[in-house]
Amino acid sequence: MAYDEMLERRSEMLKRRIGEMIARENQYGLGKQEGLFLRRMIKEWHQMTHEMNGKPVI
């Protein structure tokens, strides 16, 4: 698996997990630790998308 494919796969997994956690937050609320985890995942996803968009297309 190429590095770009790995980034895309990881991005999709993060988006899915972030969506699930946002739905849980809206329905039940999140604890402090879960909220921190959600923010860390969002930060990681943003960094990953910037890395994917910043690479030259070959």
URLINWO-V739301 format. One record per residue. N is the residue number from 1. RES is the residue in one letter. SS is DSSP state (@ for helix, = for strand, . for the rest). Layout:
N	RES	SS
N	RES	SS
This chain:
1	M	.
2	A	.
3	Y	@
4	D	@
5	E	@
6	M	@
7	L	@
8	E	@
9	R	@
10	R	@
11	S	@
12	E	@
13	M	@
14	L	@
15	K	@
16	R	@
17	R	@
18	I	@
19	G	@
20	E	@
21	M	@
22	I	@
23	A	@
24	R	@
25	E	@
26	N	@
27	Q	@
28	Y	.
29	G	.
30	L	.
31	G	.
32	K	@
33	Q	@
34	E	@
35	G	@
36	L	@
37	F	@
38	L	@
39	R	@
40	R	@
41	M	@
42	I	@
43	K	@
44	E	@
45	W	@
46	H	@
47	Q	@
48	M	@
49	T	@
50	H	@
51	E	@
52	M	@
53	N	@
54	G	@
55	K	.
56	P	.
57	V	.
58	I	.
